[in-house]
Amino acid sequence: MSSCLMEGNEAVAWGAMASGCRFFAGYPITPATTIFNTLLKIMPPAGGICMQGEDEIASIGYCLGASMAGLKSMTATSGPGISLYSEQISFAIGSEIPIVIVDVQRLGPSTGSATRGADGDIQFMRWGNSGGLPVIVLAPADIADCFVLTIVTFPFCPLNFPLMIFTVSPFLASMFLFPYFFLSSLDKFTLRNLCFI
């Protein structure tokens, strides 16, 4: 049986594609950049749009616009970027715009340490918007979970609010062996079953 090695960000990207995400906008920020890089390779051939915004604020704005136009959309960032997203997250909550936001957390406040993991953003992700309205934050436990939780996130989008996936950078320092058949055989029936496990 053929297999491939995959790190956490790649697993998030493949999970998004398997769940029907067809729009991604982001701004390169360590350690979330490999989500953008992976989607840049696999999304356009599948008929999707993957683009780099001029900054984090523009990137989430593009995703909100794509979502309002009917596309399943996702963006990814890290600590400082999630702070810049907060105004648009509030807008998405108030306007009931579904979007998936991935925060690949790194250690420390502000720019922090780009190569060390931490989980300090989790409270900010849950409550960091004007009005203090909570959002759903999913936290994968391992690399396989990055894949599965990303798939499970998109079916919640019709509930019309932002959803967050919180990962930590140690998932980037290790690899997980995925069987190729697992990635290539994800049809709608499989996804429907995965979403209700």
FISEBA-960163 format. One line per field, with one value per residue: residue number from 1; x, y, z of N, C-alpha, C in turn. Coordinates in pm, 1 decimal. Each point is the difference from the previous one (the first is absolute). Example, Ala and Ser with C-alpha at 12.3 -4.5 7.8 and 13.67 -1.06 7.14 Angstrom:
pos c(1 2)
n_x c(1319.0 -35.0)
n_y c(-569.0 105.0)
n_z c(780.0 -72.0)
ca_x c(-89.0 82.0)
ca_y c(119.0 119.0)
ca_z c(0.0 6.0)
c_x c(90.0 -77.0)
c_y c(120.0 109.0)
c_z c(0.0 73.0)
***
This chain:
pos c(1 2 3 4 5 6 7 8 9 10 11 12 13 14 15 16 17 18 19 20 21 22 23 24 25 26 27 28 29 30 31 32 33 34 35 36 37 38 39 40 41 42 43 44 45 46 47 48 49 50 51 52 53 54 55 56 57 58 59 60 61 62 63 64 65 66 67 68 69 70 71 72 73 74 75 76 77 78 79 80 81 82 83 84 85 86 87 88 89 90 91 92 93 94 95 96 97 98 99 100 101 102 103 104 105 106 107 108 109 110 111 112 113 114 115 116 117 118 119 120 121 122 123 124 125 126 127 128 129 130 131 132 133 134 135 136 137 138 139 140 141 142 143 144 145 146 147 148 149 150 151 152 153 154 155 156 157 158 159 160 161 162 163 164 165 166 167 168 169 170 171 172 173 174 175 176 177 178 179 180 181 182 183 184 185 186 187 188 189 190 191 192 193 194 195 196 197)
n_x c(84.9 -28.5 98.1 -35.8 112.4 -61.9 23.8 -17.9 78.9 77.2 -13.1 17.4 98.3 46.4 -16.5 49.3 93.6 21.9 -11.1 64.3 101.3 -44.0 19.1 122.5 5.7 126.5 71.8 115.6 -16.2 120.1 -45.5 -86.7 113.6 33.6 -98.4 42.2 124.3 -55.4 -84.4 109.8 46.4 -90.0 -20.8 88.4 75.0 -52.2 35.9 87.3 -11.4 129.7 -9.6 99.0 -49.8 -19.3 -91.3 6.9 -16.5 74.8 86.4 -29.7 20.4 102.8 34.1 -25.2 62.2 97.4 -4.5 -8.4 98.0 7.1 125.3 37.7 24.8 132.8 49.2 128.8 34.3 72.4 56.8 98.0 -11.3 -15.0 94.2 62.8 -30.6 22.4 28.7 63.9 57.6 8.3 47.0 78.8 23.0 14.8 70.6 32.2 129.1 -21.2 98.9 101.1 44.1 120.6 26.1 116.2 -29.6 61.9 115.3 -62.1 1.1 -78.9 118.4 24.1 0.4 37.8 94.8 -65.2 -56.4 -126.7 -77.8 74.9 -23.8 -12.7 27.0 104.5 26.6 -20.8 66.4 99.3 -118.7 -35.4 -46.1 119.8 -42.6 -31.6 108.9 -27.9 81.1 50.3 47.6 68.7 -4.8 -5.0 92.3 -34.5 -5.7 115.0 17.9 -32.3 55.8 92.0 -8.2 2.0 92.9 24.7 -45.9 73.7 65.0 -92.8 61.0 76.9 111.9 100.4 83.0 61.3 113.7 32.0 113.9 92.7 106.8 -6.1 -125.0 73.8 42.7 -116.7 11.7 -106.6 -5.8 -42.4 -90.4 50.9 -43.6 48.2 102.2 19.9 -42.5 27.3 -105.6 -110.6 -14.1 129.1 -4.2 -115.5 59.9 107.9 -91.1 -47.4 131.2)
n_y c(-118.0 95.9 75.4 107.3 68.3 41.1 131.0 60.5 95.1 -94.9 -61.3 121.7 22.8 -123.3 20.3 121.5 -49.0 -97.6 108.7 32.9 35.6 111.2 63.4 43.9 85.9 32.0 27.3 -14.2 -88.8 -2.2 -119.3 89.5 41.5 -114.5 51.3 125.5 -41.5 -81.1 92.4 73.2 -115.5 -21.3 126.4 75.2 -111.2 15.9 112.6 0.3 93.7 18.1 96.6 84.4 37.8 129.6 -44.3 -22.3 130.6 22.1 -88.3 37.1 123.2 -47.4 -67.3 110.3 70.9 -90.8 3.7 134.1 -31.9 -73.8 42.9 -125.8 84.1 14.5 40.8 30.8 3.4 87.0 -3.9 71.5 -94.9 -88.2 75.4 1.4 -127.8 45.1 109.7 -72.4 -60.6 116.1 48.1 -107.6 17.0 132.5 -31.1 -92.1 26.6 -116.3 -33.9 -67.2 18.4 -16.8 -25.2 10.2 -28.0 109.6 -20.3 51.1 120.0 79.4 30.9 -3.4 -128.9 23.0 -51.5 57.9 -111.2 32.4 18.4 109.2 -31.8 -110.3 73.5 52.5 -120.8 -44.7 102.5 -3.6 42.4 109.8 17.3 -58.0 -12.1 -114.3 -59.4 -92.7 -56.9 -61.4 -88.2 -22.6 -130.9 -25.1 -48.1 -122.3 50.1 54.9 -115.3 -83.8 78.0 12.7 -128.2 -25.4 94.4 -32.0 -119.0 57.2 28.7 -88.4 -18.9 48.5 -51.6 77.1 -88.2 -37.4 -22.0 -53.5 24.9 -82.4 79.1 -67.2 19.5 110.1 -35.2 -59.3 -120.8 -16.7 -130.8 62.4 -97.7 -18.7 -123.0 36.1 54.9 -104.3 -69.1 125.9 -74.2 45.0 -126.0 -9.7 117.4 -41.1 -116.8 60.7 77.6 -122.6 -19.4)
n_z c(0.0 -85.8 50.0 69.1 19.0 108.1 1.7 116.7 -49.8 -50.2 117.7 52.5 -85.4 15.1 129.7 -19.8 -79.7 86.1 76.2 -111.0 78.2 -56.9 118.5 -21.7 99.8 -11.7 104.0 -65.4 97.7 53.1 30.0 -45.1 -50.0 58.3 73.0 -9.2 28.4 89.8 45.5 -7.1 44.3 96.8 36.9 -65.4 2.3 121.9 -61.2 100.4 89.9 -17.7 88.7 -22.7 118.0 -10.7 84.6 131.8 16.4 -105.5 49.2 124.3 -44.1 -71.9 110.5 69.6 -93.8 -2.4 132.1 -3.9 -86.0 111.1 7.0 19.3 100.3 -8.4 116.4 1.0 128.3 68.1 119.5 -58.6 -91.1 99.1 53.5 -115.9 11.6 123.0 -66.9 -91.0 105.2 61.0 -113.7 -7.4 129.6 -4.7 -107.5 91.2 -14.8 -61.8 79.9 -53.0 123.3 -51.5 127.7 -63.1 126.0 35.8 60.2 103.5 58.4 -67.0 -47.5 129.2 15.8 -123.4 75.7 96.4 42.9 6.0 103.9 -1.7 -124.9 68.9 108.0 -63.5 -49.9 119.3 54.3 -88.9 28.2 -65.9 120.0 -7.1 -125.7 59.3 -46.4 -88.7 88.3 -105.1 88.2 -111.4 25.6 -130.8 -80.2 31.5 121.6 -40.5 -59.6 97.9 92.8 -95.0 -28.1 128.4 -9.8 -125.5 38.9 96.7 -110.7 -39.6 117.5 -98.9 39.0 40.9 -52.1 109.4 -60.2 115.0 -60.6 38.1 -1.0 116.8 -46.1 -12.0 118.9 -15.1 -47.2 -74.5 5.4 -110.9 2.7 -121.3 24.2 118.4 -66.5 -80.5 105.7 32.9 -15.0 -52.4 -36.4 -29.9 -60.9 -52.8 -17.1 -51.1 -56.1 6.5 -3.2)
ca_x c(-84.9 76.5 -27.5 76.0 24.4 -69.0 1.5 -131.4 -55.7 -40.2 -121.9 -108.6 -27.0 -67.4 -132.7 -84.1 -34.9 -90.3 -130.2 -64.8 48.2 46.7 59.1 92.5 81.8 83.5 121.8 103.9 42.3 49.9 18.8 -120.7 20.4 -9.9 -139.8 -10.1 82.4 -62.9 -122.2 40.0 28.8 -109.6 -132.1 -31.8 -34.4 -132.2 -98.4 -11.5 78.4 92.4 65.8 66.7 -43.1 111.0 24.5 -95.5 -134.2 -54.2 -19.8 -127.0 -105.2 -23.6 -70.8 -138.5 -67.4 -20.0 -104.4 -128.5 -30.9 -40.5 111.3 56.0 126.8 84.9 122.9 88.3 94.2 58.9 -29.7 -23.8 -103.4 -132.5 -34.5 -45.6 -127.0 -108.8 -107.7 -75.5 -72.0 -121.0 -89.0 -54.5 -98.9 -116.8 -64.2 -26.2 76.1 80.7 139.4 88.0 124.7 99.1 105.5 112.1 52.7 140.7 24.3 21.8 -84.3 44.1 62.5 35.1 105.7 -65.5 33.6 -38.7 -144.4 -67.1 -144.5 -45.6 -103.6 -128.7 -103.0 -21.7 -80.2 -135.8 -71.3 67.5 -73.5 -79.9 -126.2 30.2 -81.5 87.8 -1.9 46.8 142.5 36.4 143.5 47.0 91.2 116.2 -0.4 -118.3 -112.2 -0.7 -70.8 -139.3 -74.1 -23.7 -114.4 -119.9 -31.7 -75.9 -145.9 -61.0 -9.1 -137.0 -52.3 21.9 91.3 137.8 51.5 144.6 79.3 116.9 107.6 124.4 109.5 65.7 -52.8 78.5 132.4 -7.7 -73.4 -93.1 -8.3 -136.4 -15.3 -51.5 -141.2 -78.5 -13.6 -59.1 -132.1 -96.5 -113.1 -100.9 -51.1 100.7 -0.4 -121.5 20.8 102.7 -51.2 -90.6 64.3)
ca_y c(118.0 124.2 98.2 123.6 69.7 128.3 72.7 50.6 100.2 -68.8 -74.3 99.0 35.5 -112.8 -12.0 106.2 -39.4 -115.0 44.7 86.0 138.2 37.8 133.5 25.6 120.5 10.4 78.8 -87.6 26.3 -121.8 -128.6 -40.3 16.4 -123.3 -21.1 76.6 -63.9 -126.1 30.7 60.8 -110.8 -94.5 59.9 44.5 -108.4 -52.0 102.7 94.9 123.8 14.7 127.6 70.4 137.6 91.8 -10.8 -89.9 58.3 -20.8 -143.8 -44.8 70.3 -76.4 -123.0 34.7 27.2 -127.8 -72.1 63.7 -37.8 -139.6 -95.1 -39.6 71.9 -19.6 76.2 -51.4 98.7 -32.9 94.7 140.4 8.2 -20.3 129.5 86.7 -54.7 11.5 87.4 -72.7 -108.8 63.9 25.3 -129.1 -43.1 87.3 -13.8 -142.9 -46.0 -116.3 -0.4 -81.4 71.5 -86.4 70.4 -86.1 76.0 -1.8 41.7 138.0 109.1 75.1 -86.3 -122.9 -84.9 -64.7 -141.8 -73.2 -8.9 38.0 2.4 124.1 69.2 -69.5 86.9 110.7 -50.4 -27.5 119.4 121.3 82.9 100.3 -58.6 -118.4 -115.1 -116.1 -76.5 -137.5 -20.0 -140.9 -13.6 -135.0 -60.7 -50.3 34.8 -60.7 81.9 121.6 -37.2 -35.4 114.6 96.0 -53.3 12.4 141.4 62.0 -19.6 94.7 133.0 49.3 61.7 143.3 71.8 -44.4 -112.8 8.2 -119.5 43.9 -99.1 49.2 -27.6 -131.4 -87.6 22.3 -58.3 -143.8 -42.2 -109.6 -81.6 -12.6 -85.9 73.6 -28.9 82.0 133.0 -2.2 -63.0 79.0 49.2 63.1 -97.6 -12.4 123.9 5.3 -89.7 58.2 117.0 -36.2 -97.9)
ca_z c(0.0 -7.6 105.2 -10.9 125.4 0.6 126.9 39.7 -91.5 -122.5 33.3 0.5 -139.8 -65.0 60.8 -56.8 -137.6 6.4 48.3 -98.7 0.6 -133.0 1.9 109.2 -8.3 118.2 -8.7 55.2 136.4 63.5 -65.8 -73.7 -144.0 -78.9 -40.6 -125.3 -102.5 -41.5 -75.1 -126.8 -91.8 -23.4 -17.1 -136.4 -92.9 33.3 -31.2 109.0 -3.8 111.6 -25.5 109.0 19.2 28.1 143.6 63.6 -0.1 -133.9 -22.7 58.7 -74.9 -123.6 35.7 32.6 -127.1 -69.3 71.0 -33.2 -138.4 -1.0 3.0 129.0 3.9 115.8 9.8 104.7 50.3 129.1 108.0 -34.2 -103.0 58.4 60.8 -108.7 -48.7 97.4 -49.4 -103.0 68.1 55.1 -114.3 -44.1 99.5 -9.5 -131.2 -18.3 -116.3 36.9 -43.8 83.3 28.5 64.1 72.8 34.3 113.2 37.1 137.6 41.2 -48.0 -117.6 -100.4 70.0 -54.1 -113.9 -12.7 121.2 14.2 123.9 -19.0 60.8 -78.2 0.8 57.9 -93.6 -111.1 46.2 45.2 -46.3 -95.6 70.0 42.2 78.5 -37.6 -17.5 -124.7 17.3 -24.9 2.2 24.8 -31.2 96.5 -71.5 -142.6 -62.7 45.1 -82.9 -122.5 26.2 53.3 -107.4 -74.8 82.9 18.9 -109.1 6.5 94.2 -60.9 -21.4 121.2 -22.4 88.1 -20.0 76.4 10.6 26.4 74.5 1.5 59.0 -91.6 6.5 -104.1 -120.7 20.3 -17.3 -118.9 19.1 -120.7 -50.0 -118.6 -115.5 -24.9 92.5 -59.0 -133.5 -3.6 76.0 -77.8 85.3 96.6 105.9 77.7 80.0 112.6 87.2 70.6 108.4 89.2)
c_x c(89.2 -42.7 78.5 17.8 -62.7 13.6 -135.7 -62.3 -43.8 -129.2 -121.7 -38.4 -74.3 -139.7 -96.5 -44.3 -100.0 -140.3 -68.7 40.3 54.8 50.6 88.6 71.8 78.3 118.4 109.6 45.7 42.4 -75.6 -120.1 19.0 -16.5 -144.1 -21.9 78.2 -62.5 -124.4 31.2 30.4 -124.5 -135.9 -28.4 -27.7 -138.3 -110.0 -19.5 89.0 84.7 80.6 64.4 -52.6 119.0 33.4 -108.1 -142.5 -66.5 -32.0 -131.5 -117.4 -33.5 -81.1 -145.5 -79.8 -28.8 -111.1 -137.7 -42.7 -31.9 111.8 35.0 139.3 72.2 118.5 82.3 100.6 64.3 -28.3 -26.0 -111.3 -139.0 -45.3 -53.2 -134.3 -118.9 -115.3 -87.7 -73.9 -128.9 -101.6 -65.9 -106.1 -127.7 -77.0 -34.4 64.5 85.7 140.5 76.8 133.0 93.5 105.0 107.1 80.8 151.4 16.5 7.8 -97.7 61.6 63.9 51.9 119.9 -61.3 25.6 -34.0 -151.5 -50.2 -150.0 -62.9 -110.5 -139.0 -112.2 -30.1 -86.9 -145.5 -78.4 50.3 -71.7 -80.5 -137.7 19.8 -85.6 90.5 -13.8 49.7 147.3 29.2 151.2 43.2 100.6 127.0 -15.6 -119.4 -125.0 -8.5 -80.1 -149.1 -79.7 -22.8 -117.2 -129.4 -43.3 -92.9 -149.8 -70.4 -22.7 -141.7 -64.7 25.7 74.9 141.2 34.4 151.0 59.6 129.8 104.7 122.6 117.2 76.3 -54.5 78.5 136.0 -0.8 -87.1 -89.2 -10.1 -146.4 -2.6 -59.6 -148.0 -88.8 -24.0 -77.8 -141.8 -105.9 -108.4 -104.9 -55.9 95.7 -0.4 -122.7 15.3 103.1 -56.5 -88.8 56.7 3.0)
c_y c(124.0 95.4 126.4 59.1 138.1 65.1 66.7 101.2 -61.8 -77.4 93.3 34.5 -112.4 -20.9 104.2 -36.1 -115.2 40.3 98.4 145.6 32.7 143.8 11.8 130.5 9.6 89.5 -83.7 44.1 -133.0 -20.1 -47.7 -4.0 -129.1 -39.2 69.3 -69.3 -128.5 27.2 64.4 -107.0 -79.8 63.6 47.4 -113.5 -60.8 103.4 102.5 121.4 6.9 126.3 56.8 142.0 88.7 6.8 -90.8 53.1 -18.7 -147.0 -49.4 70.0 -70.4 -125.4 27.3 29.4 -127.5 -81.3 58.7 -33.1 -148.6 -102.6 -38.5 59.7 -21.1 94.2 -58.5 107.7 -52.4 116.2 143.9 16.9 -16.8 127.6 95.2 -45.9 39.9 89.0 -73.1 -120.2 54.4 26.9 -130.1 -51.2 81.9 -16.9 -144.5 -53.4 -118.7 8.0 -91.9 73.5 -95.8 88.2 -102.1 75.6 -14.2 64.4 151.7 101.0 65.5 -93.5 -128.5 -71.1 -86.7 -149.4 -81.1 4.7 46.0 -4.5 125.5 71.9 -57.4 84.5 118.1 -44.6 -19.3 127.7 129.4 77.2 101.6 -58.7 -127.2 -120.5 -120.3 -61.2 -140.4 -5.9 -148.1 -10.4 -143.6 -49.7 -53.3 31.5 -61.4 79.1 131.5 -25.0 -18.6 120.3 108.3 -45.4 23.6 145.8 54.3 -30.3 90.1 136.7 45.7 58.6 150.0 71.2 -51.0 -119.2 6.2 -138.1 49.1 -110.8 63.0 -45.4 -129.7 -99.8 15.2 -68.0 -151.3 -32.0 -118.8 -74.7 -18.7 -98.6 82.1 -26.1 85.1 138.3 -3.7 -54.6 78.8 56.5 56.6 -96.6 -13.1 123.5 8.2 -90.2 54.7 110.5 -35.5 -109.1 56.2)
c_z c(0.0 109.4 -28.0 140.1 -7.3 137.0 21.6 -94.6 -132.1 22.9 3.2 -144.1 -72.9 57.1 -53.1 -141.6 -0.1 42.7 -94.3 4.7 -137.8 -6.4 123.1 -28.6 129.3 -26.2 64.5 138.9 61.9 130.7 -82.6 -151.3 -78.9 -32.5 -134.0 -111.8 -52.4 -82.8 -134.9 -104.3 -36.1 -26.8 -143.2 -99.5 25.3 -25.7 109.4 -19.5 126.3 -25.9 126.1 5.5 30.4 148.5 58.1 -6.1 -137.3 -23.5 58.4 -68.7 -130.5 30.1 35.4 -126.7 -77.9 65.6 -29.8 -142.7 -11.9 1.2 143.1 6.6 132.6 -8.8 113.4 38.1 126.7 95.4 -38.8 -103.7 56.8 71.0 -106.1 -56.7 86.9 -47.0 -101.5 59.9 61.3 -110.0 -46.5 96.6 -14.4 -130.1 -34.0 -127.4 42.1 -58.7 95.2 12.1 73.3 65.6 36.5 104.9 14.8 137.0 14.2 -54.1 -123.2 -101.4 60.1 -58.3 -108.0 -8.6 124.5 16.2 134.8 -24.9 60.3 -74.5 20.3 60.5 -92.2 -117.3 40.6 26.6 -62.5 -108.4 78.3 27.7 80.0 -31.3 -24.3 -138.8 31.2 -36.9 14.4 13.1 -27.3 103.4 -65.8 -148.4 -72.4 35.8 -78.6 -127.3 26.3 52.0 -105.1 -85.6 77.2 14.1 -108.0 0.6 100.6 -64.2 -31.5 124.7 2.1 111.5 -23.8 88.7 -1.9 21.5 60.8 -4.0 63.7 -85.5 24.5 -101.9 -130.1 8.8 -15.5 -120.4 36.4 -131.9 -38.3 -115.7 -114.9 -21.7 89.9 -59.5 -130.7 -2.5 75.2 -92.3 96.4 103.6 117.9 88.1 89.5 123.3 96.7 85.8 117.9 89.6 140.1)
***
